[in-house]
Amino acid sequence: MNPDKGKGIVFLGIGFELVAMCLGGHYLGEFIDAHYGWKAVASTYLVLVLLIAWFLHLFYLLRKFEKDDENDKPGSPGPKP
């Protein structure tokens, strides 16, 4: 498999991950809101926290791919510690 295709598949998976996290946070938040009698407090905070976690994961993957690209350049000394 072409390494560039693997990176594309990873970023496609990240899109599905975002949708799943938002929907999961929403439905779990609705369940918590109904249980405690809150009005969309838990669902709002869960979606925001999961969205922040998703952005952190995205930045982590972008940095990882950036380091991989630096190591793949011709004349690079190899992996950096």
TARA-V601242 format. One record per backbone hydrogen bond with DSSP energy under -0.5 kcal/mol. NH is the residue of the N-H (numbers start at 1). CO is the residue of the C=O. Records with the same first field share a line. If there is no record, write none. Layout:
NH: CO + CO
This chain:
5: 2
6: 2
7: 3
8: 4
9: 5
10: 6
11: 7
12: 8
13: 9
14: 10
15: 11
16: 12
17: 13
18: 14
19: 15
20: 16
21: 17
22: 18
23: 19
24: 20
25: 21
26: 22
27: 23
28: 24
29: 25
30: 26
31: 27
32: 28
33: 29
34: 30
35: 31
36: 32
37: 33
38: 33
40: 38
44: 40
45: 41
46: 42
47: 43
48: 44
49: 45
50: 46
51: 47
52: 48
53: 49
54: 50
55: 51
56: 52
57: 53
58: 54
59: 55
60: 56
61: 57
62: 58
63: 59
64: 60
65: 61
66: 62
67: 63
68: 64
69: 65
70: 66
71: 67
72: 68
73: 69 + 70
76: 73
